Amino acid sequence: MASELFPKLITLLAFTTLGTAFLLIVGRDLAGQVRLLAAQSLTLAIAAAVVAAFTSSAELAGVAAVLGFLKVFVIPRVLNRAVTKIGLQPAALPYLGTPATLVVCGGLVTIAFYVMAPVAAANPLPTAEAIPIAFAGVFIGFFVMVNRRRALTQILGFLMLENSIFLLVLLTTYGVPFIVEMGVFLDVLVAVLIMEVFVYRIKENFDSIEVDRLGRLRG
Amino acid sequence: MSLIALLLIPLIGSALIMLVRSRVWFESVHTVAALVGLAAGLMTAARVWQGEVPTAIGGLLRADGLSALMVVVITLLGAIAALYGLGYIRTEYDDTRLSSVRSFFGLFHLFIFTMLLAVTTDNLGIMWVAIEGTTLATAFLVNLHDTPRSLEAAYKYLILSSVGIALAFIGTALLYYAGASRAGEIAVNWTSLKDAASSLNPQVVRLAFAFIVVGYGTKAGLAPMHTWLPDAHSEAPAPISALMSGVLLNVGLYALMRFKVVVDIAVGAHFAGRWLLGIGLLSLAVAAVFLIVPRNYKRMLAYSSVEHIGVICMGLGFGGYWGVLGALLHVINHALSKSLLFLLSGNILLKYQTTDIRRVRGLLRASPLTACAFAAGTFALLGLPPFGPFMSEFLIFRAGVENGSVWVVILGVALLAVIFAGMLGSVNRMLYGEPPEKMEPGDVLTWSLAPLVVNFALLLVLGLTFPDTIAAALEQALRVLGVSHA
């Protein structure tokens, strides 16, 4: 019974993370986007916990706990601080409008399924079915980064990309070893803190956090 | 034990610098850490060259012939840049800007630490963490001058490099998965992955390598993922540019080399070789376009790094004994000559206060010592005899001809000729002419240039002779890469 339920539950959770990524694309205000990121991270932590329970892996349970603490509490708090300091303003400023964006993302999902289907088929794990979904999340994270002008939304895109990679690794291999996962978390945390500082400096120097204004270095 | 010491020295150095707020303290800790680090690096390498494979922390750290080569390059050029950096930072920042001084010295050693960790770990996941760590350690260093330009460069560098190598993590995880189903839990180690390589699912391996090329290729500055490089390398302070261009790019290449060994066993040498040839040639072409008439001498040096990393990739792509030997030699030669030129560019910048080639005139009269060294360094970099790069480029293209890729060689050499003409012309314009009127003749930082004698000496040694010790060291690295003398 449990073993039948497990892959379905995982697929459902994977779809939920992809759904939050789509909501981020159409979202408009920064605070709401930070909440979406936290929600995605929470889904991810639950997915990791489910896999940990299914495989009775203490290591993975630890990873799930650290992930939950770091990405559901610490990082959203850091980002919220940045949002408050910069002031609430419409966040989106995408290059493409919502309908076009959705079309592109739909295309990206299709491509993701096409590329990852052989890998998923060759994978013996019960979670394999959801691998293309996670990979679609990677693509969409990328797209958010290139489609948004605000430095802060680029950071959100980066974190969603990172989340999708975590999910992808979880589904293909039940997670990389504990020490590596901890190292990756440390890197992500430090990266976000550094990016936050740069967002402040860009705001001070350019009086805006639109990446468009950064165009002095050419040739 | 020596491996742990090697990694602890820069880490402790960095921590000590962050603790106290005294300039004398920063400078002394910095110098000691750089020199002791060099000694530890040479000692570690010496042990490897005697045939040992030192390991530590249950095999997490491991140094073979290829690691030893990289450790020597990192610690040697780290020490040279560190010694030059003392004078450079003293000229650039007075005592009112001690926090910048501290950031420089502290992050400098953190940067060295992350690079050393990347090349001395057997765990491919830890290697990834360390390489992402190099980006984080250098982000503030790129922005040390804190101008809008350097801020832009640092932000782009941080975002592009992080996203780029996030892809490498997917590749690593896919290979881990391919290995884990064969070799069990430890398969994220390079050694166990290599042992299991012949039984890996080729389809997964091919997909994984595509991610790895794009990912670590971003870090190595290969086109078309090179776009952050000219910005970051030109805005960073000279000693950091020297290390980023001369050494850090090699760490990205090192990661590619490690994976290539596994992929070659799993799917045959042609697959990875073709990728590297294509991307190497593309890098050469992109560099050539920007080097026809460069306007900024630091950006010129940065694009030249794209070119040379491309040449190294071509060497790996041609493969065979001579191709890979040429690639490894070129790693050393490029590191020596590029760090030399970036350090000298610091002297030019301090003297002229501009990076614009058109505004640097009469360098030979204004700063004769810097000018002569810069000219000689450029000759070395452009592959003129009697310097080392001539030999390594010759070996690489010879390997290409032997391999039957004559057209690739012709295209490569033609692009090199374009670059040669563009760079030589620009450097000539800087050297001759009348210096600006109010400029006092005389070099800045003459004594800081003393360590560069080491670069010149080694470039000449590698160009004119081929000492047995270096040959033996390279032989060991070649064996790690799965190439032996046919």
Interface residues (C-beta under 8 A of the other chain):
Chain A: V115 P118 V119 A122 N123 P124 V138 F142 M145 A151 Q154 F158 L161 E162 I165 L168 V169 T172 T173 V176 P177 I179 V180 G183 V184 L186 D187 V190 A191 I194 M195 F198 R201 I202 N205 F206 L214 G215 R216 L217 G219
Chain B: L60 N123 G125 I126 W128 V129 E132 G133 T135 L136 A139 F140 N143 D146 P148 R149 L151 E152 A153 A154 Y155 K156 L158 I159 S162 V163 A166 F169 I170 T172 A173 L174 Y176 Y177 A180 S181 E185 V188 N201 Q203 V204 L207 P230 D231 E235 F290 R295 N296 R299
